[in-house]
Amino acid sequence: MHSTSTIEISISALRHNIRFLQSFLRPGVRISSVVKANAYGHGIEPFVGIAEECGIDHFSVFSLDEAYQVKKALKNHAEIMVMGWSNPKDIEWAVENGIELYVFENETLETALSAAKKSGKNAVIHLEIETGMNRTGLVDKDIRKAVAKIKANKEYFRVKGLCTHYSGAESISNYHRIQHQIRKFRQKQRLLLKAGILPEQFHTACSAASIAYPVTQMDMVRIGILQYGLWPSPETFIHFTHQQNDRSDPLKRVLSWKSSIMSIKEVKEGEFVSYGTNYLAKTDMLVAIIPTGYSHGYSRSLSNQGRVLIKGQRAGIIGLVNMNMMIADITGIDDVKIGDEVVFIGKQGDRVISVSSFTEFSDQLNYELLARLPQNIPRKIVD
Ligand SMILES: *Cc1c(COP(=O)(O)O)cnc(C)c1O
C-alpha cells in the first residue's frame, strides 16, 4: 500500500558529506556515525545500509533497542556503541553481541560483569566521565569504584573508550564552559592512566566540537547532524566558512520529504479556507489539498506560514495545518494537476526548501524536526 508521503535519502549526498568530514578531520580520526532517533529521522535501516557503503564502520545510538535495530540492518561488521541508556534486562544480549556500552553508573559494570561471566565474552565498555555538563558521567568517587571493579575483573572487561560530552559546543556563549570541560577531561585521562587503566581510545567530540574545537577530535568523533548535511547551528557554519575563506556550504542534504496533490479547488474572494477564520481569500484563488498534516509530522505551527514546492514554484500553506491535510495556494501556478509532486523538504526544479527555513518558521531545532519525522513514513534510497 502506498503512503501519503515519502522520505527519500540520497546516497550520493551522504558520500559527499563523509568525504567532507574526512577532509577536515585530523588524520587518523575515526568517524562514529550517530544514528539515534531513527537516524535523525532518515530511518535506521536504510541509513545504516548506505552509510556502510560509504565506508562507515562504527555506529552510535542512544539505547540498546536502537542498537538492536542497527545490528539487524548491518550488512558488514560495523561496531555499535550505546551512548545512553542500556536497560539492564538487555545487557546480556549486548555483551553476547559485542555491543559497546557507555558506563556512567557502576550498576552497569555489575550487570555487564555477570553477563560477561555467563556468556564467556568480554564486556566492551566506554567510561563516560562527568566534566561539567552534569547529565550522565562518572564523578571521582564513581571512577575510583569503577577502577577497582575493572582491575579486579580484568579478564571480563575490555575498556575500549574514555569519553565525555560537551555542554553546547555549537554556541560561542558556552566557550569557557567547554574549555573547562576539555581541561577536566585531560585531568581524568591522567588520573585513569595513573590508576593503571588504559582505555584504547578517547572520544569527546560531536559535530560542533569537531569543528569549533579541533583538539576535541582525539581518536574518534561522534558525528550526527553534519553527516546528514546540516549544521549544528548557524554559528558553527559561520565559524567553518570563515576559516575556509569560502562562504559556500560544503554539505549536501541527505533527506527530502515529498507528497502529492489529492484535490484541487477554486475558492471565491471573501471565503474562508479550512477550519475557522484563519485564512480569508482576498481574491479568487486556486488551492491544492495535500494529504499530509500534523499526524504525519508536519508541524501545526506552520499553519499560514509553511511553504511547499509545486511545479518548481513556492506555494504558501494557507489556513491551519490539519491532522491529515494541508492546503496550499497554487493561484498563478500553471497546469497543476491532481497527483503532482509536492516537496516539503528538498529540491524541485531550481528551488529548495531547506530544513533550516522550515525550522525558522516553526521554532524547532533542525534536530527536533528531523527526529520527529514519523517512523511509519516509507524511506526510499535514491542516488
Ligand atoms: C547526539 C550525540 C552526538 C552527536 O551530536 P551531533 O551534534 O548531531 O553531531 C554525539 N555525542 C553524544 C553523546 C550524543 O548524544
The ligand as an SDF file (V2000), in Angstrom:
LIG
                    3D

 15 15  0  0  0  0  0  0  0  0999 V2000
   23.7240   13.0600   19.7510 C   0  0  0  0  0  0  0  0  0  0  0  0
   25.0940   12.9430   20.2630 C   0  0  0  0  0  0  0  0  0  0  0  0
   26.1950   13.2050   19.4450 C   0  0  0  0  0  0  0  0  0  0  0  0
   26.0540   13.7180   18.0210 C   0  0  0  0  0  0  0  0  0  0  0  0
   25.6690   15.0790   18.0270 O   0  0  0  0  0  0  0  0  0  0  0  0
   25.6540   15.9330   16.6720 P   0  0  0  0  0  0  0  0  0  0  0  0
   25.5210   17.3300   17.1520 O   0  0  0  0  0  0  0  0  0  0  0  0
   24.4450   15.5020   15.9190 O   0  0  0  0  0  0  0  0  0  0  0  0
   26.8970   15.6370   15.9450 O   0  0  0  0  0  0  0  0  0  0  0  0
   27.4590   12.9820   19.9600 C   0  0  0  0  0  0  0  0  0  0  0  0
   27.6240   12.5400   21.2280 N   0  0  0  0  0  0  0  0  0  0  0  0
   26.5870   12.2920   22.0470 C   0  0  0  0  0  0  0  0  0  0  0  0
   26.8520   11.7930   23.4220 C   0  0  0  0  0  0  0  0  0  0  0  0
   25.2970   12.4920   21.6060 C   0  0  0  0  0  0  0  0  0  0  0  0
   24.2770   12.2560   22.4240 O   0  0  0  0  0  0  0  0  0  0  0  0
  1  2  1  0
  2  3  1  0
  2 14  2  0
  3  4  1  0
  3 10  2  0
  4  5  1  0
  5  6  1  0
  6  7  2  0
  6  8  1  0
  6  9  1  0
 10 11  1  0
 11 12  2  0
 12 13  1  0
 12 14  1  0
 14 15  1  0
M  END
$$$$
